[in-house]
Amino acid sequence: MKDYKTEKCPNTTACPVAITVDVIGGKWKGKILYNLISGPKRFNELGRLMPYTTKRMLTLQLRELEQDGIVHREIYREIPPKVEYSLTAFGETLKPIIYLMRDWGDMYGNEVFMNRKISEKV
């Protein structure tokens, strides 16, 4: 069993934490993944769930997640065209991480908010 408390990441490109952050990091990827956990979503539905993102940014983030094999893009051949995004089986492996992030945010979100307000006053 690895000792994660003392393990170092000498090569940041091979560091397991760096790899994970690269895949799910950023302002929108975690939110996209969290919204896809409950099931497939259409592009505009994701946009409504994340009203502060732009269509361009949402598109870029979805493409990166698709490229990493985390998200599947399904195009339905109908009129008007329909596109849905869902988690792949590989993407499903991130559920525990996303749930832990949600739980941590629920537990410590107020503390983070208060610390930021205090920092702004200084």
Chimera marker file (.cmm) of the C-alpha trace (Angstrom):
<marker_set name="trace">
<marker id="1" x="0.000" y="0.000" z="0.000" r="1" g="1" b="0" radius="0.5"/>
<marker id="2" x="1.326" y="3.437" z="-0.924" r="1" g="1" b="0" radius="0.5"/>
<marker id="3" x="2.077" y="5.963" z="1.771" r="1" g="1" b="0" radius="0.5"/>
<marker id="4" x="0.378" y="9.003" z="0.249" r="1" g="1" b="0" radius="0.5"/>
<marker id="5" x="1.398" y="11.259" z="3.130" r="1" g="1" b="0" radius="0.5"/>
<marker id="6" x="5.107" y="10.996" z="2.341" r="1" g="1" b="0" radius="0.5"/>
<marker id="7" x="5.093" y="10.128" z="-1.362" r="1" g="1" b="0" radius="0.5"/>
<marker id="8" x="6.682" y="12.849" z="-3.457" r="1" g="1" b="0" radius="0.5"/>
<marker id="9" x="5.939" y="13.795" z="-7.051" r="1" g="1" b="0" radius="0.5"/>
<marker id="10" x="9.366" y="14.560" z="-8.521" r="1" g="1" b="0" radius="0.5"/>
<marker id="11" x="8.048" y="14.528" z="-12.076" r="1" g="1" b="0" radius="0.5"/>
<marker id="12" x="4.872" y="16.609" z="-12.081" r="1" g="1" b="0" radius="0.5"/>
<marker id="13" x="3.685" y="15.149" z="-15.398" r="1" g="1" b="0" radius="0.5"/>
<marker id="14" x="3.659" y="11.673" z="-13.840" r="1" g="1" b="0" radius="0.5"/>
<marker id="15" x="2.348" y="12.736" z="-10.426" r="1" g="1" b="0" radius="0.5"/>
<marker id="16" x="-1.000" y="11.001" z="-9.789" r="1" g="1" b="0" radius="0.5"/>
<marker id="17" x="-2.471" y="14.126" z="-8.214" r="1" g="1" b="0" radius="0.5"/>
<marker id="18" x="-1.333" y="16.281" z="-11.141" r="1" g="1" b="0" radius="0.5"/>
<marker id="19" x="-2.883" y="13.835" z="-13.606" r="1" g="1" b="0" radius="0.5"/>
<marker id="20" x="-6.203" y="13.876" z="-11.743" r="1" g="1" b="0" radius="0.5"/>
<marker id="21" x="-6.237" y="17.662" z="-11.447" r="1" g="1" b="0" radius="0.5"/>
<marker id="22" x="-5.411" y="17.932" z="-15.148" r="1" g="1" b="0" radius="0.5"/>
<marker id="23" x="-8.431" y="15.787" z="-16.019" r="1" g="1" b="0" radius="0.5"/>
<marker id="24" x="-11.023" y="17.303" z="-13.639" r="1" g="1" b="0" radius="0.5"/>
<marker id="25" x="-9.432" y="20.604" z="-12.675" r="1" g="1" b="0" radius="0.5"/>
<marker id="26" x="-10.491" y="24.054" z="-13.670" r="1" g="1" b="0" radius="0.5"/>
<marker id="27" x="-13.540" y="26.100" z="-12.994" r="1" g="1" b="0" radius="0.5"/>
<marker id="28" x="-16.094" y="24.087" z="-14.997" r="1" g="1" b="0" radius="0.5"/>
<marker id="29" x="-15.061" y="20.442" z="-15.390" r="1" g="1" b="0" radius="0.5"/>
<marker id="30" x="-16.022" y="19.441" z="-11.856" r="1" g="1" b="0" radius="0.5"/>
<marker id="31" x="-19.408" y="21.102" z="-12.288" r="1" g="1" b="0" radius="0.5"/>
<marker id="32" x="-19.944" y="19.383" z="-15.637" r="1" g="1" b="0" radius="0.5"/>
<marker id="33" x="-19.090" y="16.003" z="-14.140" r="1" g="1" b="0" radius="0.5"/>
<marker id="34" x="-21.305" y="16.603" z="-11.118" r="1" g="1" b="0" radius="0.5"/>
<marker id="35" x="-24.239" y="17.442" z="-13.389" r="1" g="1" b="0" radius="0.5"/>
<marker id="36" x="-23.655" y="14.382" z="-15.583" r="1" g="1" b="0" radius="0.5"/>
<marker id="37" x="-23.643" y="11.988" z="-12.616" r="1" g="1" b="0" radius="0.5"/>
<marker id="38" x="-27.448" y="12.104" z="-12.539" r="1" g="1" b="0" radius="0.5"/>
<marker id="39" x="-27.647" y="11.079" z="-16.206" r="1" g="1" b="0" radius="0.5"/>
<marker id="40" x="-27.199" y="12.305" z="-19.782" r="1" g="1" b="0" radius="0.5"/>
<marker id="41" x="-27.716" y="15.991" z="-20.472" r="1" g="1" b="0" radius="0.5"/>
<marker id="42" x="-28.111" y="18.031" z="-23.627" r="1" g="1" b="0" radius="0.5"/>
<marker id="43" x="-25.764" y="20.948" z="-24.220" r="1" g="1" b="0" radius="0.5"/>
<marker id="44" x="-28.331" y="23.662" z="-23.455" r="1" g="1" b="0" radius="0.5"/>
<marker id="45" x="-29.437" y="21.784" z="-20.333" r="1" g="1" b="0" radius="0.5"/>
<marker id="46" x="-25.844" y="21.835" z="-19.052" r="1" g="1" b="0" radius="0.5"/>
<marker id="47" x="-25.693" y="25.523" z="-19.923" r="1" g="1" b="0" radius="0.5"/>
<marker id="48" x="-28.805" y="26.219" z="-17.840" r="1" g="1" b="0" radius="0.5"/>
<marker id="49" x="-27.343" y="24.273" z="-14.918" r="1" g="1" b="0" radius="0.5"/>
<marker id="50" x="-24.184" y="26.418" z="-15.120" r="1" g="1" b="0" radius="0.5"/>
<marker id="51" x="-25.495" y="29.882" z="-16.031" r="1" g="1" b="0" radius="0.5"/>
<marker id="52" x="-22.178" y="31.694" z="-15.526" r="1" g="1" b="0" radius="0.5"/>
<marker id="53" x="-20.269" y="29.754" z="-18.162" r="1" g="1" b="0" radius="0.5"/>
<marker id="54" x="-20.183" y="30.762" z="-21.802" r="1" g="1" b="0" radius="0.5"/>
<marker id="55" x="-21.185" y="28.414" z="-24.609" r="1" g="1" b="0" radius="0.5"/>
<marker id="56" x="-17.628" y="28.541" z="-25.914" r="1" g="1" b="0" radius="0.5"/>
<marker id="57" x="-16.123" y="27.564" z="-22.559" r="1" g="1" b="0" radius="0.5"/>
<marker id="58" x="-18.672" y="24.785" z="-22.057" r="1" g="1" b="0" radius="0.5"/>
<marker id="59" x="-17.853" y="23.445" z="-25.518" r="1" g="1" b="0" radius="0.5"/>
<marker id="60" x="-14.096" y="23.533" z="-24.838" r="1" g="1" b="0" radius="0.5"/>
<marker id="61" x="-14.431" y="21.792" z="-21.480" r="1" g="1" b="0" radius="0.5"/>
<marker id="62" x="-16.732" y="19.098" z="-22.884" r="1" g="1" b="0" radius="0.5"/>
<marker id="63" x="-14.297" y="18.478" z="-25.751" r="1" g="1" b="0" radius="0.5"/>
<marker id="64" x="-11.402" y="18.052" z="-23.310" r="1" g="1" b="0" radius="0.5"/>
<marker id="65" x="-13.430" y="15.636" z="-21.175" r="1" g="1" b="0" radius="0.5"/>
<marker id="66" x="-14.430" y="13.742" z="-24.312" r="1" g="1" b="0" radius="0.5"/>
<marker id="67" x="-10.802" y="13.620" z="-25.494" r="1" g="1" b="0" radius="0.5"/>
<marker id="68" x="-9.753" y="12.167" z="-22.120" r="1" g="1" b="0" radius="0.5"/>
<marker id="69" x="-12.428" y="9.469" z="-22.425" r="1" g="1" b="0" radius="0.5"/>
<marker id="70" x="-14.448" y="10.806" z="-19.481" r="1" g="1" b="0" radius="0.5"/>
<marker id="71" x="-17.503" y="12.063" z="-21.371" r="1" g="1" b="0" radius="0.5"/>
<marker id="72" x="-19.352" y="10.503" z="-24.315" r="1" g="1" b="0" radius="0.5"/>
<marker id="73" x="-21.030" y="12.674" z="-26.936" r="1" g="1" b="0" radius="0.5"/>
<marker id="74" x="-24.011" y="10.983" z="-28.576" r="1" g="1" b="0" radius="0.5"/>
<marker id="75" x="-25.398" y="12.495" z="-31.778" r="1" g="1" b="0" radius="0.5"/>
<marker id="76" x="-28.940" y="11.451" z="-32.645" r="1" g="1" b="0" radius="0.5"/>
<marker id="77" x="-29.783" y="11.547" z="-36.336" r="1" g="1" b="0" radius="0.5"/>
<marker id="78" x="-33.082" y="13.365" z="-36.161" r="1" g="1" b="0" radius="0.5"/>
<marker id="79" x="-34.500" y="16.744" z="-37.039" r="1" g="1" b="0" radius="0.5"/>
<marker id="80" x="-33.704" y="18.945" z="-35.274" r="1" g="1" b="0" radius="0.5"/>
<marker id="81" x="-30.377" y="17.275" z="-34.415" r="1" g="1" b="0" radius="0.5"/>
<marker id="82" x="-30.030" y="16.140" z="-30.815" r="1" g="1" b="0" radius="0.5"/>
<marker id="83" x="-26.739" y="15.773" z="-28.943" r="1" g="1" b="0" radius="0.5"/>
<marker id="84" x="-26.426" y="14.333" z="-25.451" r="1" g="1" b="0" radius="0.5"/>
<marker id="85" x="-23.443" y="14.149" z="-23.133" r="1" g="1" b="0" radius="0.5"/>
<marker id="86" x="-22.987" y="11.383" z="-20.582" r="1" g="1" b="0" radius="0.5"/>
<marker id="87" x="-20.262" y="9.844" z="-18.468" r="1" g="1" b="0" radius="0.5"/>
<marker id="88" x="-18.382" y="6.926" z="-19.977" r="1" g="1" b="0" radius="0.5"/>
<marker id="89" x="-17.621" y="3.849" z="-17.893" r="1" g="1" b="0" radius="0.5"/>
<marker id="90" x="-14.182" y="5.402" z="-17.365" r="1" g="1" b="0" radius="0.5"/>
<marker id="91" x="-15.840" y="8.684" z="-16.352" r="1" g="1" b="0" radius="0.5"/>
<marker id="92" x="-17.991" y="6.809" z="-13.822" r="1" g="1" b="0" radius="0.5"/>
<marker id="93" x="-14.778" y="5.972" z="-11.927" r="1" g="1" b="0" radius="0.5"/>
<marker id="94" x="-14.587" y="9.670" z="-10.974" r="1" g="1" b="0" radius="0.5"/>
<marker id="95" x="-17.916" y="9.583" z="-9.089" r="1" g="1" b="0" radius="0.5"/>
<marker id="96" x="-16.336" y="8.912" z="-5.673" r="1" g="1" b="0" radius="0.5"/>
<marker id="97" x="-13.960" y="11.848" z="-6.147" r="1" g="1" b="0" radius="0.5"/>
<marker id="98" x="-16.752" y="14.178" z="-7.224" r="1" g="1" b="0" radius="0.5"/>
<marker id="99" x="-18.932" y="13.072" z="-4.289" r="1" g="1" b="0" radius="0.5"/>
<marker id="100" x="-16.045" y="13.648" z="-1.856" r="1" g="1" b="0" radius="0.5"/>
<marker id="101" x="-15.533" y="17.123" z="-3.329" r="1" g="1" b="0" radius="0.5"/>
<marker id="102" x="-19.255" y="17.838" z="-2.904" r="1" g="1" b="0" radius="0.5"/>
<marker id="103" x="-19.212" y="16.624" z="0.688" r="1" g="1" b="0" radius="0.5"/>
<marker id="104" x="-16.111" y="18.656" z="1.522" r="1" g="1" b="0" radius="0.5"/>
<marker id="105" x="-17.740" y="21.752" z="0.009" r="1" g="1" b="0" radius="0.5"/>
<marker id="106" x="-20.899" y="21.153" z="2.037" r="1" g="1" b="0" radius="0.5"/>
<marker id="107" x="-18.874" y="20.751" z="5.210" r="1" g="1" b="0" radius="0.5"/>
<marker id="108" x="-16.323" y="23.537" z="4.784" r="1" g="1" b="0" radius="0.5"/>
<marker id="109" x="-17.825" y="25.928" z="2.222" r="1" g="1" b="0" radius="0.5"/>
<marker id="110" x="-18.858" y="28.498" z="4.830" r="1" g="1" b="0" radius="0.5"/>
<marker id="111" x="-15.402" y="28.445" z="6.386" r="1" g="1" b="0" radius="0.5"/>
<marker id="112" x="-13.771" y="29.050" z="2.995" r="1" g="1" b="0" radius="0.5"/>
<marker id="113" x="-16.221" y="31.874" z="2.321" r="1" g="1" b="0" radius="0.5"/>
<marker id="114" x="-15.475" y="33.492" z="5.696" r="1" g="1" b="0" radius="0.5"/>
<marker id="115" x="-11.696" y="33.162" z="5.219" r="1" g="1" b="0" radius="0.5"/>
<marker id="116" x="-11.972" y="34.856" z="1.843" r="1" g="1" b="0" radius="0.5"/>
<marker id="117" x="-14.017" y="37.706" z="3.305" r="1" g="1" b="0" radius="0.5"/>
<marker id="118" x="-11.425" y="38.169" z="6.049" r="1" g="1" b="0" radius="0.5"/>
<marker id="119" x="-8.605" y="38.216" z="3.486" r="1" g="1" b="0" radius="0.5"/>
<marker id="120" x="-10.396" y="40.885" z="1.459" r="1" g="1" b="0" radius="0.5"/>
<marker id="121" x="-10.541" y="43.197" z="4.492" r="1" g="1" b="0" radius="0.5"/>
<marker id="122" x="-6.802" y="42.967" z="5.178" r="1" g="1" b="0" radius="0.5"/>
<link id1="1" id2="2" r="1" g="1" b="0" radius="0.2"/>
<link id1="2" id2="3" r="1" g="1" b="0" radius="0.2"/>
<link id1="3" id2="4" r="1" g="1" b="0" radius="0.2"/>
<link id1="4" id2="5" r="1" g="1" b="0" radius="0.2"/>
<link id1="5" id2="6" r="1" g="1" b="0" radius="0.2"/>
<link id1="6" id2="7" r="1" g="1" b="0" radius="0.2"/>
<link id1="7" id2="8" r="1" g="1" b="0" radius="0.2"/>
<link id1="8" id2="9" r="1" g="1" b="0" radius="0.2"/>
<link id1="9" id2="10" r="1" g="1" b="0" radius="0.2"/>
<link id1="10" id2="11" r="1" g="1" b="0" radius="0.2"/>
<link id1="11" id2="12" r="1" g="1" b="0" radius="0.2"/>
<link id1="12" id2="13" r="1" g="1" b="0" radius="0.2"/>
<link id1="13" id2="14" r="1" g="1" b="0" radius="0.2"/>
<link id1="14" id2="15" r="1" g="1" b="0" radius="0.2"/>
<link id1="15" id2="16" r="1" g="1" b="0" radius="0.2"/>
<link id1="16" id2="17" r="1" g="1" b="0" radius="0.2"/>
<link id1="17" id2="18" r="1" g="1" b="0" radius="0.2"/>
<link id1="18" id2="19" r="1" g="1" b="0" radius="0.2"/>
<link id1="19" id2="20" r="1" g="1" b="0" radius="0.2"/>
<link id1="20" id2="21" r="1" g="1" b="0" radius="0.2"/>
<link id1="21" id2="22" r="1" g="1" b="0" radius="0.2"/>
<link id1="22" id2="23" r="1" g="1" b="0" radius="0.2"/>
<link id1="23" id2="24" r="1" g="1" b="0" radius="0.2"/>
<link id1="24" id2="25" r="1" g="1" b="0" radius="0.2"/>
<link id1="25" id2="26" r="1" g="1" b="0" radius="0.2"/>
<link id1="26" id2="27" r="1" g="1" b="0" radius="0.2"/>
<link id1="27" id2="28" r="1" g="1" b="0" radius="0.2"/>
<link id1="28" id2="29" r="1" g="1" b="0" radius="0.2"/>
<link id1="29" id2="30" r="1" g="1" b="0" radius="0.2"/>
<link id1="30" id2="31" r="1" g="1" b="0" radius="0.2"/>
<link id1="31" id2="32" r="1" g="1" b="0" radius="0.2"/>
<link id1="32" id2="33" r="1" g="1" b="0" radius="0.2"/>
<link id1="33" id2="34" r="1" g="1" b="0" radius="0.2"/>
<link id1="34" id2="35" r="1" g="1" b="0" radius="0.2"/>
<link id1="35" id2="36" r="1" g="1" b="0" radius="0.2"/>
<link id1="36" id2="37" r="1" g="1" b="0" radius="0.2"/>
<link id1="37" id2="38" r="1" g="1" b="0" radius="0.2"/>
<link id1="38" id2="39" r="1" g="1" b="0" radius="0.2"/>
<link id1="39" id2="40" r="1" g="1" b="0" radius="0.2"/>
<link id1="40" id2="41" r="1" g="1" b="0" radius="0.2"/>
<link id1="41" id2="42" r="1" g="1" b="0" radius="0.2"/>
<link id1="42" id2="43" r="1" g="1" b="0" radius="0.2"/>
<link id1="43" id2="44" r="1" g="1" b="0" radius="0.2"/>
<link id1="44" id2="45" r="1" g="1" b="0" radius="0.2"/>
<link id1="45" id2="46" r="1" g="1" b="0" radius="0.2"/>
<link id1="46" id2="47" r="1" g="1" b="0" radius="0.2"/>
<link id1="47" id2="48" r="1" g="1" b="0" radius="0.2"/>
<link id1="48" id2="49" r="1" g="1" b="0" radius="0.2"/>
<link id1="49" id2="50" r="1" g="1" b="0" radius="0.2"/>
<link id1="50" id2="51" r="1" g="1" b="0" radius="0.2"/>
<link id1="51" id2="52" r="1" g="1" b="0" radius="0.2"/>
<link id1="52" id2="53" r="1" g="1" b="0" radius="0.2"/>
<link id1="53" id2="54" r="1" g="1" b="0" radius="0.2"/>
<link id1="54" id2="55" r="1" g="1" b="0" radius="0.2"/>
<link id1="55" id2="56" r="1" g="1" b="0" radius="0.2"/>
<link id1="56" id2="57" r="1" g="1" b="0" radius="0.2"/>
<link id1="57" id2="58" r="1" g="1" b="0" radius="0.2"/>
<link id1="58" id2="59" r="1" g="1" b="0" radius="0.2"/>
<link id1="59" id2="60" r="1" g="1" b="0" radius="0.2"/>
<link id1="60" id2="61" r="1" g="1" b="0" radius="0.2"/>
<link id1="61" id2="62" r="1" g="1" b="0" radius="0.2"/>
<link id1="62" id2="63" r="1" g="1" b="0" radius="0.2"/>
<link id1="63" id2="64" r="1" g="1" b="0" radius="0.2"/>
<link id1="64" id2="65" r="1" g="1" b="0" radius="0.2"/>
<link id1="65" id2="66" r="1" g="1" b="0" radius="0.2"/>
<link id1="66" id2="67" r="1" g="1" b="0" radius="0.2"/>
<link id1="67" id2="68" r="1" g="1" b="0" radius="0.2"/>
<link id1="68" id2="69" r="1" g="1" b="0" radius="0.2"/>
<link id1="69" id2="70" r="1" g="1" b="0" radius="0.2"/>
<link id1="70" id2="71" r="1" g="1" b="0" radius="0.2"/>
<link id1="71" id2="72" r="1" g="1" b="0" radius="0.2"/>
<link id1="72" id2="73" r="1" g="1" b="0" radius="0.2"/>
<link id1="73" id2="74" r="1" g="1" b="0" radius="0.2"/>
<link id1="74" id2="75" r="1" g="1" b="0" radius="0.2"/>
<link id1="75" id2="76" r="1" g="1" b="0" radius="0.2"/>
<link id1="76" id2="77" r="1" g="1" b="0" radius="0.2"/>
<link id1="77" id2="78" r="1" g="1" b="0" radius="0.2"/>
<link id1="78" id2="79" r="1" g="1" b="0" radius="0.2"/>
<link id1="79" id2="80" r="1" g="1" b="0" radius="0.2"/>
<link id1="80" id2="81" r="1" g="1" b="0" radius="0.2"/>
<link id1="81" id2="82" r="1" g="1" b="0" radius="0.2"/>
<link id1="82" id2="83" r="1" g="1" b="0" radius="0.2"/>
<link id1="83" id2="84" r="1" g="1" b="0" radius="0.2"/>
<link id1="84" id2="85" r="1" g="1" b="0" radius="0.2"/>
<link id1="85" id2="86" r="1" g="1" b="0" radius="0.2"/>
<link id1="86" id2="87" r="1" g="1" b="0" radius="0.2"/>
<link id1="87" id2="88" r="1" g="1" b="0" radius="0.2"/>
<link id1="88" id2="89" r="1" g="1" b="0" radius="0.2"/>
<link id1="89" id2="90" r="1" g="1" b="0" radius="0.2"/>
<link id1="90" id2="91" r="1" g="1" b="0" radius="0.2"/>
<link id1="91" id2="92" r="1" g="1" b="0" radius="0.2"/>
<link id1="92" id2="93" r="1" g="1" b="0" radius="0.2"/>
<link id1="93" id2="94" r="1" g="1" b="0" radius="0.2"/>
<link id1="94" id2="95" r="1" g="1" b="0" radius="0.2"/>
<link id1="95" id2="96" r="1" g="1" b="0" radius="0.2"/>
<link id1="96" id2="97" r="1" g="1" b="0" radius="0.2"/>
<link id1="97" id2="98" r="1" g="1" b="0" radius="0.2"/>
<link id1="98" id2="99" r="1" g="1" b="0" radius="0.2"/>
<link id1="99" id2="100" r="1" g="1" b="0" radius="0.2"/>
<link id1="100" id2="101" r="1" g="1" b="0" radius="0.2"/>
<link id1="101" id2="102" r="1" g="1" b="0" radius="0.2"/>
<link id1="102" id2="103" r="1" g="1" b="0" radius="0.2"/>
<link id1="103" id2="104" r="1" g="1" b="0" radius="0.2"/>
<link id1="104" id2="105" r="1" g="1" b="0" radius="0.2"/>
<link id1="105" id2="106" r="1" g="1" b="0" radius="0.2"/>
<link id1="106" id2="107" r="1" g="1" b="0" radius="0.2"/>
<link id1="107" id2="108" r="1" g="1" b="0" radius="0.2"/>
<link id1="108" id2="109" r="1" g="1" b="0" radius="0.2"/>
<link id1="109" id2="110" r="1" g="1" b="0" radius="0.2"/>
<link id1="110" id2="111" r="1" g="1" b="0" radius="0.2"/>
<link id1="111" id2="112" r="1" g="1" b="0" radius="0.2"/>
<link id1="112" id2="113" r="1" g="1" b="0" radius="0.2"/>
<link id1="113" id2="114" r="1" g="1" b="0" radius="0.2"/>
<link id1="114" id2="115" r="1" g="1" b="0" radius="0.2"/>
<link id1="115" id2="116" r="1" g="1" b="0" radius="0.2"/>
<link id1="116" id2="117" r="1" g="1" b="0" radius="0.2"/>
<link id1="117" id2="118" r="1" g="1" b="0" radius="0.2"/>
<link id1="118" id2="119" r="1" g="1" b="0" radius="0.2"/>
<link id1="119" id2="120" r="1" g="1" b="0" radius="0.2"/>
<link id1="120" id2="121" r="1" g="1" b="0" radius="0.2"/>
<link id1="121" id2="122" r="1" g="1" b="0" radius="0.2"/>
</marker_set>
